[in-house]
């Protein structure tokens, strides 16, 4: 089991998150205790998209 503060701090790459999920790692996010695998995939896609936007803003 992996306890993380925020899902977007885990990785900003969907492939990394998918690899962890398919390897059997269970996630618990302090900010989203109810998050399931679908929610984690969606959040990973959002954070992957957000990464270049953050770079452009800074």
C-alpha positions in Angstrom: 0.0 0.0 0.0 1.2 3.5 -0.9 0.0 6.5 1.1 0.4 9.8 -0.7 -0.7 13.3 0.3 -1.9 14.3 -3.2 -2.5 12.3 -6.3 -0.7 14.9 -8.5 2.5 14.5 -6.5 2.7 10.8 -7.3 3.6 11.2 -10.9 2.9 13.5 -13.8 2.9 10.6 -16.3 0.0 8.3 -16.9 2.3 5.5 -18.0 4.0 5.5 -14.6 0.8 5.5 -12.7 -0.6 2.7 -14.9 2.5 0.6 -14.3 2.2 1.0 -10.6 -1.5 0.2 -10.6 -1.1 -2.9 -12.8 1.8 -4.1 -10.5 -0.7 -4.4 -7.7 0.2 -1.3 -5.7 -2.8 0.1 -3.8 -3.0 3.8 -3.4 -4.5 5.9 -0.6 -4.6 9.6 -1.2 -5.1 11.8 1.9 -6.8 14.4 -0.3 -9.2 11.9 -1.9 -9.8 8.9 0.4 -12.5 7.6 -1.9 -10.3 7.5 -5.0 -10.5 4.2 -6.9 -8.4 3.1 -9.9 -10.5 5.0 -12.4 -10.2 8.2 -10.4 -6.4 7.7 -10.1 -6.2 7.3 -13.9 -8.2 10.4 -14.6 -6.2 12.5 -12.2 -3.0 11.2 -13.7 -4.2 12.3 -17.1 -5.1 15.7 -15.8 -1.7 16.2 -14.1 0.1 15.0 -17.2 -1.6 17.7 -19.2 -1.0 20.3 -16.4 2.8 19.7 -16.3 3.6 21.6 -19.6 1.1 24.3 -18.7 2.9 24.9 -15.4 6.2 25.1 -17.2 4.8 27.7 -19.7 3.4 29.8 -16.8 6.7 29.8 -15.0 
